[in-house]
Amino acid sequence: MDQLKLVALDEQDLNIISAHVQDAVMKIGDLEFLPRAKRFVVPMNRFAWEAVSGVLRKRGERRQSVLHFDRVLSAKTAGMDRDKPADILSLLAIRFAEAETPAGAIELDFSGGATVRLEVECIEARLADLGAAWEASSLPSHKV
């Protein structure tokens, strides 16, 4: 399968990226805000939902990926202990709350109530797979 590369420049694009990174896992310590570059970087092991097909719904695969947001003015976290960099986060969704167009806040929502809130000049995000895929240990599921 080809490596995924996506760019988001508006809320609709961001929703597409959000769908592709649902259930991605990462370590707290890997999240990085680079204020001088106005960039927030999220290295992750992305669950490749696009690779799950067929009636039997195999376990699927994970891919090493990186998501980064540009034009970030500030980054705040809640519900996570930055003193425990090895703790694992599972990404549920990415949302955008518009302020004064085109500025706003991008929120990354994680299981367990953890969040990252990025104040941005505008939406500018990129998602890219970095390498080979491997079989996932299980298919992610959510309680309704």
Secondary structure, DSSP 8 states (H G I E B T S, - for coil): ----EEEESSHHHHHHHHHHHTT-EEEGGG-EEEGGGTEEEEEEEEE-GGG--TTTT---EEEEEEEEEESEEEEEEESS-TT-TT-EEEEEEEEEEE-STT-EEEEEEEGGG-EEEEEESS--EEEEEEEEEEE-SS------
